[in-house]
Amino acid sequence: MDVAGAVVLLTDNVNILGIVLDRHLNFTTHVHSVCKSVSYHIQSLRHIQTSLTNDMARTAACALVNSRLDYANAVLEHVCV
């Protein structure tokens, strides 16, 4: 596609500052990406689980998961309203 004399390649998804949009401008791909990231970090905690107390593991898990879930809430807020 030619836009203002520049060639722009079409793609199904675009990642802008960690927010994934698809060509329909919905957040299905973004939600899938966040779930995949959260799952990866929870699985990685299993490798160091024996070195942590229960409280330390819970704190680390909450910090890792919440930071992924809370990122870009300002953008998602207007979609869900």
Backbone as XML, in Angstrom:
<?xml version="1.0"?>
<chain id="A" units="angstrom">
  <residue number="1" name="MET">
    <atom name="N" x="0.845" y="-1.158" z="0.000"/>
    <atom name="CA" x="0.000" y="0.000" z="0.000"/>
    <atom name="C" x="0.900" y="1.233" z="0.000"/>
  </residue>
  <residue number="2" name="ASP">
    <atom name="N" x="0.534" y="2.234" z="-0.771"/>
    <atom name="CA" x="1.304" y="3.461" z="-0.880"/>
    <atom name="C" x="0.594" y="4.568" z="-0.103"/>
  </residue>
  <residue number="3" name="VAL">
    <atom name="N" x="1.283" y="5.142" z="0.897"/>
    <atom name="CA" x="0.731" y="6.225" z="1.698"/>
    <atom name="C" x="1.711" y="7.388" z="1.658"/>
  </residue>
  <residue number="4" name="ALA">
    <atom name="N" x="1.308" y="8.487" z="1.065"/>
    <atom name="CA" x="2.129" y="9.701" z="0.974"/>
    <atom name="C" x="3.497" y="9.404" z="0.369"/>
  </residue>
  <residue number="5" name="GLY">
    <atom name="N" x="3.525" y="8.534" z="-0.607"/>
    <atom name="CA" x="4.771" y="8.223" z="-1.287"/>
    <atom name="C" x="5.637" y="7.171" z="-0.600"/>
  </residue>
  <residue number="6" name="ALA">
    <atom name="N" x="5.182" y="6.640" z="0.523"/>
    <atom name="CA" x="5.933" y="5.603" z="1.239"/>
    <atom name="C" x="5.161" y="4.294" z="1.156"/>
  </residue>
  <residue number="7" name="VAL">
    <atom name="N" x="5.894" y="3.214" z="1.015"/>
    <atom name="CA" x="5.270" y="1.894" z="0.962"/>
    <atom name="C" x="5.029" y="1.407" z="2.390"/>
  </residue>
  <residue number="8" name="VAL">
    <atom name="N" x="3.786" y="1.071" z="2.682"/>
    <atom name="CA" x="3.398" y="0.570" z="4.000"/>
    <atom name="C" x="2.949" y="-0.872" z="3.822"/>
  </residue>
  <residue number="9" name="LEU">
    <atom name="N" x="3.607" y="-1.772" z="4.547"/>
    <atom name="CA" x="3.251" y="-3.183" z="4.462"/>
    <atom name="C" x="2.051" y="-3.476" z="5.359"/>
  </residue>
  <residue number="10" name="LEU">
    <atom name="N" x="1.129" y="-4.263" z="4.859"/>
    <atom name="CA" x="-0.041" y="-4.655" z="5.639"/>
    <atom name="C" x="0.309" y="-5.839" z="6.526"/>
  </residue>
  <residue number="11" name="THR">
    <atom name="N" x="-0.251" y="-5.864" z="7.712"/>
    <atom name="CA" x="-0.016" y="-6.951" z="8.652"/>
    <atom name="C" x="-1.305" y="-7.231" z="9.423"/>
  </residue>
  <residue number="12" name="ASP">
    <atom name="N" x="-1.409" y="-8.417" z="9.981"/>
    <atom name="CA" x="-2.610" y="-8.772" z="10.750"/>
    <atom name="C" x="-2.604" y="-8.160" z="12.145"/>
  </residue>
  <residue number="13" name="ASN">
    <atom name="N" x="-1.409" y="-7.998" z="12.736"/>
    <atom name="CA" x="-1.285" y="-7.479" z="14.097"/>
    <atom name="C" x="-0.219" y="-6.398" z="14.130"/>
  </residue>
  <residue number="14" name="VAL">
    <atom name="N" x="-0.398" y="-5.452" z="15.041"/>
    <atom name="CA" x="0.618" y="-4.440" z="15.275"/>
    <atom name="C" x="0.799" y="-4.314" z="16.786"/>
  </residue>
  <residue number="15" name="ASN">
    <atom name="N" x="2.055" y="-4.181" z="17.202"/>
    <atom name="CA" x="2.392" y="-4.065" z="18.611"/>
    <atom name="C" x="2.863" y="-2.637" z="18.853"/>
  </residue>
  <residue number="16" name="ILE">
    <atom name="N" x="2.087" y="-1.874" z="19.622"/>
    <atom name="CA" x="2.415" y="-0.492" z="19.928"/>
    <atom name="C" x="2.582" y="-0.367" z="21.436"/>
  </residue>
  <residue number="17" name="LEU">
    <atom name="N" x="3.832" y="-0.171" z="21.873"/>
    <atom name="CA" x="4.142" y="-0.017" z="23.293"/>
    <atom name="C" x="3.580" y="-1.157" z="24.140"/>
  </residue>
  <residue number="18" name="GLY">
    <atom name="N" x="3.641" y="-2.366" z="23.622"/>
    <atom name="CA" x="3.189" y="-3.530" z="24.365"/>
    <atom name="C" x="1.715" y="-3.836" z="24.240"/>
  </residue>
  <residue number="19" name="ILE">
    <atom name="N" x="0.995" y="-3.040" z="23.467"/>
    <atom name="CA" x="-0.423" y="-3.291" z="23.236"/>
    <atom name="C" x="-0.562" y="-3.863" z="21.831"/>
  </residue>
  <residue number="20" name="VAL">
    <atom name="N" x="-1.158" y="-5.028" z="21.723"/>
    <atom name="CA" x="-1.291" y="-5.701" z="20.433"/>
    <atom name="C" x="-2.690" y="-5.457" z="19.879"/>
  </residue>
  <residue number="21" name="LEU">
    <atom name="N" x="-2.746" y="-4.872" z="18.711"/>
    <atom name="CA" x="-4.020" y="-4.644" z="18.028"/>
    <atom name="C" x="-4.058" y="-5.488" z="16.775"/>
  </residue>
  <residue number="22" name="ASP">
    <atom name="N" x="-5.237" y="-6.009" z="16.460"/>
    <atom name="CA" x="-5.372" y="-6.736" z="15.203"/>
    <atom name="C" x="-6.074" y="-5.836" z="14.185"/>
  </residue>
  <residue number="23" name="ARG">
    <atom name="N" x="-6.272" y="-6.351" z="13.005"/>
    <atom name="CA" x="-6.828" y="-5.526" z="11.932"/>
    <atom name="C" x="-8.276" y="-5.128" z="12.175"/>
  </residue>
  <residue number="24" name="HIS">
    <atom name="N" x="-8.955" y="-5.765" z="13.133"/>
    <atom name="CA" x="-10.327" y="-5.403" z="13.476"/>
    <atom name="C" x="-10.369" y="-4.434" z="14.660"/>
  </residue>
  <residue number="25" name="LEU">
    <atom name="N" x="-9.191" y="-4.049" z="15.159"/>
    <atom name="CA" x="-9.041" y="-3.130" z="16.290"/>
    <atom name="C" x="-9.730" y="-3.629" z="17.551"/>
  </residue>
  <residue number="26" name="ASN">
    <atom name="N" x="-9.628" y="-4.934" z="17.793"/>
    <atom name="CA" x="-10.101" y="-5.445" z="19.072"/>
    <atom name="C" x="-8.895" y="-5.962" z="19.851"/>
  </residue>
  <residue number="27" name="PHE">
    <atom name="N" x="-9.111" y="-6.377" z="21.062"/>
    <atom name="CA" x="-8.000" y="-6.724" z="21.938"/>
    <atom name="C" x="-7.868" y="-8.223" z="22.180"/>
  </residue>
  <residue number="28" name="THR">
    <atom name="N" x="-8.438" y="-9.035" z="21.328"/>
    <atom name="CA" x="-8.349" y="-10.484" z="21.490"/>
    <atom name="C" x="-6.897" y="-10.947" z="21.448"/>
  </residue>
  <residue number="29" name="THR">
    <atom name="N" x="-6.142" y="-10.455" z="20.503"/>
    <atom name="CA" x="-4.728" y="-10.835" z="20.388"/>
    <atom name="C" x="-3.940" y="-10.307" z="21.577"/>
  </residue>
  <residue number="30" name="HIS">
    <atom name="N" x="-4.275" y="-9.117" z="22.053"/>
    <atom name="CA" x="-3.588" y="-8.545" z="23.214"/>
    <atom name="C" x="-3.847" y="-9.394" z="24.462"/>
  </residue>
  <residue number="31" name="VAL">
    <atom name="N" x="-5.081" y="-9.787" z="24.671"/>
    <atom name="CA" x="-5.432" y="-10.612" z="25.835"/>
    <atom name="C" x="-4.680" y="-11.945" z="25.771"/>
  </residue>
  <residue number="32" name="HIS">
    <atom name="N" x="-4.620" y="-12.536" z="24.596"/>
    <atom name="CA" x="-3.881" y="-13.781" z="24.426"/>
    <atom name="C" x="-2.399" y="-13.573" z="24.746"/>
  </residue>
  <residue number="33" name="SER">
    <atom name="N" x="-1.832" y="-12.479" z="24.305"/>
    <atom name="CA" x="-0.431" y="-12.170" z="24.562"/>
    <atom name="C" x="-0.165" y="-11.979" z="26.058"/>
  </residue>
  <residue number="34" name="VAL">
    <atom name="N" x="-1.063" y="-11.272" z="26.741"/>
    <atom name="CA" x="-0.907" y="-11.056" z="28.186"/>
    <atom name="C" x="-1.020" y="-12.377" z="28.934"/>
  </residue>
  <residue number="35" name="CYS">
    <atom name="N" x="-1.972" y="-13.211" z="28.561"/>
    <atom name="CA" x="-2.129" y="-14.524" z="29.209"/>
    <atom name="C" x="-0.888" y="-15.385" z="29.018"/>
  </residue>
  <residue number="36" name="LYS">
    <atom name="N" x="-0.322" y="-15.342" z="27.839"/>
    <atom name="CA" x="0.887" y="-16.104" z="27.552"/>
    <atom name="C" x="2.056" y="-15.599" z="28.404"/>
  </residue>
  <residue number="37" name="SER">
    <atom name="N" x="2.186" y="-14.290" z="28.538"/>
    <atom name="CA" x="3.257" y="-13.701" z="29.334"/>
    <atom name="C" x="3.101" y="-14.058" z="30.810"/>
  </residue>
  <residue number="38" name="VAL">
    <atom name="N" x="1.885" y="-13.937" z="31.324"/>
    <atom name="CA" x="1.626" y="-14.270" z="32.730"/>
    <atom name="C" x="1.920" y="-15.738" z="32.992"/>
  </residue>
  <residue number="39" name="SER">
    <atom name="N" x="1.482" y="-16.597" z="32.102"/>
    <atom name="CA" x="1.727" y="-18.028" z="32.253"/>
    <atom name="C" x="3.226" y="-18.332" z="32.269"/>
  </residue>
  <residue number="40" name="TYR">
    <atom name="N" x="3.966" y="-17.683" z="31.384"/>
    <atom name="CA" x="5.420" y="-17.886" z="31.334"/>
    <atom name="C" x="6.068" y="-17.503" z="32.663"/>
  </residue>
  <residue number="41" name="HIS">
    <atom name="N" x="5.691" y="-16.371" z="33.214"/>
    <atom name="CA" x="6.312" y="-15.917" z="34.458"/>
    <atom name="C" x="5.917" y="-16.778" z="35.654"/>
  </residue>
  <residue number="42" name="ILE">
    <atom name="N" x="4.697" y="-17.256" z="35.670"/>
    <atom name="CA" x="4.297" y="-18.156" z="36.755"/>
    <atom name="C" x="5.067" y="-19.471" z="36.658"/>
  </residue>
  <residue number="43" name="GLN">
    <atom name="N" x="5.227" y="-19.984" z="35.442"/>
    <atom name="CA" x="5.997" y="-21.215" z="35.254"/>
    <atom name="C" x="7.459" y="-21.013" z="35.651"/>
  </residue>
  <residue number="44" name="SER">
    <atom name="N" x="8.006" y="-19.834" z="35.376"/>
    <atom name="CA" x="9.411" y="-19.577" z="35.720"/>
    <atom name="C" x="9.620" y="-19.533" z="37.229"/>
  </residue>
  <residue number="45" name="LEU">
    <atom name="N" x="8.584" y="-19.160" z="37.971"/>
    <atom name="CA" x="8.704" y="-19.165" z="39.432"/>
    <atom name="C" x="8.879" y="-20.571" z="39.984"/>
  </residue>
  <residue number="46" name="ARG">
    <atom name="N" x="8.407" y="-21.559" z="39.267"/>
    <atom name="CA" x="8.562" y="-22.944" z="39.734"/>
    <atom name="C" x="10.025" y="-23.349" z="39.851"/>
  </residue>
  <residue number="47" name="HIS">
    <atom name="N" x="10.882" y="-22.746" z="39.026"/>
    <atom name="CA" x="12.303" y="-23.092" z="39.061"/>
    <atom name="C" x="12.989" y="-22.611" z="40.340"/>
  </residue>
  <residue number="48" name="ILE">
    <atom name="N" x="12.481" y="-21.540" z="40.938"/>
    <atom name="CA" x="13.098" y="-21.017" z="42.156"/>
    <atom name="C" x="12.200" y="-21.196" z="43.372"/>
  </residue>
  <residue number="49" name="GLN">
    <atom name="N" x="11.140" y="-21.936" z="43.221"/>
    <atom name="CA" x="10.148" y="-22.118" z="44.277"/>
    <atom name="C" x="10.756" y="-22.642" z="45.573"/>
  </residue>
  <residue number="50" name="THR">
    <atom name="N" x="11.686" y="-23.562" z="45.480"/>
    <atom name="CA" x="12.262" y="-24.155" z="46.689"/>
    <atom name="C" x="13.162" y="-23.180" z="47.433"/>
  </residue>
  <residue number="51" name="SER">
    <atom name="N" x="13.599" y="-22.124" z="46.756"/>
    <atom name="CA" x="14.481" y="-21.132" z="47.395"/>
    <atom name="C" x="13.696" y="-20.016" z="48.070"/>
  </residue>
  <residue number="52" name="LEU">
    <atom name="N" x="12.398" y="-20.005" z="47.927"/>
    <atom name="CA" x="11.572" y="-18.918" z="48.459"/>
    <atom name="C" x="10.633" y="-19.416" z="49.541"/>
  </residue>
  <residue number="53" name="THR">
    <atom name="N" x="10.326" y="-18.528" z="50.473"/>
    <atom name="CA" x="9.269" y="-18.839" z="51.432"/>
    <atom name="C" x="7.934" y="-18.664" z="50.704"/>
  </residue>
  <residue number="54" name="ASN">
    <atom name="N" x="6.872" y="-19.142" z="51.330"/>
    <atom name="CA" x="5.552" y="-18.998" z="50.715"/>
    <atom name="C" x="5.181" y="-17.532" z="50.523"/>
  </residue>
  <residue number="55" name="ASP">
    <atom name="N" x="5.477" y="-16.695" z="51.500"/>
    <atom name="CA" x="5.159" y="-15.273" z="51.383"/>
    <atom name="C" x="5.967" y="-14.609" z="50.272"/>
  </residue>
  <residue number="56" name="MET">
    <atom name="N" x="7.242" y="-14.957" z="50.144"/>
    <atom name="CA" x="8.075" y="-14.389" z="49.088"/>
    <atom name="C" x="7.573" y="-14.818" z="47.712"/>
  </residue>
  <residue number="57" name="ALA">
    <atom name="N" x="7.216" y="-16.087" z="47.576"/>
    <atom name="CA" x="6.712" y="-16.593" z="46.301"/>
    <atom name="C" x="5.391" y="-15.917" z="45.941"/>
  </residue>
  <residue number="58" name="ARG">
    <atom name="N" x="4.515" y="-15.755" z="46.922"/>
    <atom name="CA" x="3.228" y="-15.101" z="46.688"/>
    <atom name="C" x="3.429" y="-13.643" z="46.272"/>
  </residue>
  <residue number="59" name="THR">
    <atom name="N" x="4.348" y="-12.949" z="46.935"/>
    <atom name="CA" x="4.628" y="-11.554" z="46.603"/>
    <atom name="C" x="5.204" y="-11.435" z="45.199"/>
  </residue>
  <residue number="60" name="ALA">
    <atom name="N" x="6.150" y="-12.306" z="44.860"/>
    <atom name="CA" x="6.753" y="-12.271" z="43.520"/>
    <atom name="C" x="5.710" y="-12.582" z="42.450"/>
  </residue>
  <residue number="61" name="ALA">
    <atom name="N" x="4.871" y="-13.575" z="42.695"/>
    <atom name="CA" x="3.837" y="-13.932" z="41.721"/>
    <atom name="C" x="2.847" y="-12.791" z="41.527"/>
  </residue>
  <residue number="62" name="CYS">
    <atom name="N" x="2.408" y="-12.185" z="42.609"/>
    <atom name="CA" x="1.469" y="-11.066" z="42.500"/>
    <atom name="C" x="2.096" y="-9.886" z="41.770"/>
  </residue>
  <residue number="63" name="ALA">
    <atom name="N" x="3.353" y="-9.594" z="42.048"/>
    <atom name="CA" x="4.031" y="-8.479" z="41.391"/>
    <atom name="C" x="4.158" y="-8.735" z="39.892"/>
  </residue>
  <residue number="64" name="LEU">
    <atom name="N" x="4.558" y="-9.944" z="39.529"/>
    <atom name="CA" x="4.729" y="-10.268" z="38.111"/>
    <atom name="C" x="3.400" y="-10.283" z="37.367"/>
  </residue>
  <residue number="65" name="VAL">
    <atom name="N" x="2.405" y="-10.889" z="37.956"/>
    <atom name="CA" x="1.105" y="-11.006" z="37.292"/>
    <atom name="C" x="0.401" y="-9.648" z="37.243"/>
  </residue>
  <residue number="66" name="ASN">
    <atom name="N" x="0.351" y="-8.949" z="38.364"/>
    <atom name="CA" x="-0.356" y="-7.672" z="38.405"/>
    <atom name="C" x="0.267" y="-6.635" z="37.474"/>
  </residue>
  <residue number="67" name="SER">
    <atom name="N" x="1.592" y="-6.643" z="37.357"/>
    <atom name="CA" x="2.223" y="-5.672" z="36.466"/>
    <atom name="C" x="1.821" y="-5.924" z="35.020"/>
  </residue>
  <residue number="68" name="ARG">
    <atom name="N" x="1.657" y="-7.179" z="34.627"/>
    <atom name="CA" x="1.217" y="-7.499" z="33.263"/>
    <atom name="C" x="-0.256" y="-7.164" z="33.062"/>
  </residue>
  <residue number="69" name="LEU">
    <atom name="N" x="-1.073" y="-7.439" z="34.075"/>
    <atom name="CA" x="-2.509" y="-7.195" z="33.958"/>
    <atom name="C" x="-2.852" y="-5.706" z="34.018"/>
  </residue>
  <residue number="70" name="ASP">
    <atom name="N" x="-2.112" y="-4.941" z="34.800"/>
    <atom name="CA" x="-2.419" y="-3.524" z="34.979"/>
    <atom name="C" x="-1.851" y="-2.640" z="33.881"/>
  </residue>
  <residue number="71" name="TYR">
    <atom name="N" x="-0.889" y="-3.145" z="33.117"/>
    <atom name="CA" x="-0.279" y="-2.330" z="32.080"/>
    <atom name="C" x="-1.313" y="-1.970" z="31.011"/>
  </residue>
  <residue number="72" name="ALA">
    <atom name="N" x="-1.367" y="-0.730" z="30.642"/>
    <atom name="CA" x="-2.237" y="-0.215" z="29.577"/>
    <atom name="C" x="-3.716" y="-0.247" z="29.934"/>
  </residue>
  <residue number="73" name="ASN">
    <atom name="N" x="-4.046" y="-0.219" z="31.212"/>
    <atom name="CA" x="-5.451" y="-0.193" z="31.605"/>
    <atom name="C" x="-6.166" y="1.050" z="31.101"/>
  </residue>
  <residue number="74" name="ALA">
    <atom name="N" x="-5.443" y="2.158" z="30.959"/>
    <atom name="CA" x="-6.066" y="3.392" z="30.462"/>
    <atom name="C" x="-6.600" y="3.185" z="29.048"/>
  </residue>
  <residue number="75" name="VAL">
    <atom name="N" x="-5.894" y="2.409" z="28.253"/>
    <atom name="CA" x="-6.350" y="2.139" z="26.897"/>
    <atom name="C" x="-7.526" y="1.183" z="26.920"/>
  </residue>
  <residue number="76" name="LEU">
    <atom name="N" x="-7.434" y="0.150" z="27.711"/>
    <atom name="CA" x="-8.480" y="-0.861" z="27.764"/>
    <atom name="C" x="-9.765" y="-0.347" z="28.413"/>
  </residue>
  <residue number="77" name="GLU">
    <atom name="N" x="-9.655" y="0.652" z="29.270"/>
    <atom name="CA" x="-10.829" y="1.175" z="29.980"/>
    <atom name="C" x="-11.887" y="1.694" z="29.008"/>
  </residue>
  <residue number="78" name="HIS">
    <atom name="N" x="-11.484" y="2.381" z="27.975"/>
    <atom name="CA" x="-12.450" y="2.968" z="27.056"/>
    <atom name="C" x="-13.071" y="1.928" z="26.125"/>
  </residue>
  <residue number="79" name="VAL">
    <atom name="N" x="-12.416" y="0.797" z="25.987"/>
    <atom name="CA" x="-12.971" y="-0.272" z="25.148"/>
    <atom name="C" x="-14.075" y="-1.005" z="25.887"/>
  </residue>
  <residue number="80" name="CYS">
    <atom name="N" x="-13.903" y="-1.199" z="27.185"/>
    <atom name="CA" x="-14.835" y="-2.009" z="27.963"/>
    <atom name="C" x="-16.063" y="-1.228" z="28.422"/>
  </residue>
  <residue number="81" name="VAL">
    <atom name="N" x="-16.055" y="0.078" z="28.298"/>
    <atom name="CA" x="-17.180" y="0.895" z="28.792"/>
    <atom name="C" x="-18.334" y="0.830" z="27.838"/>
  </residue>
</chain>
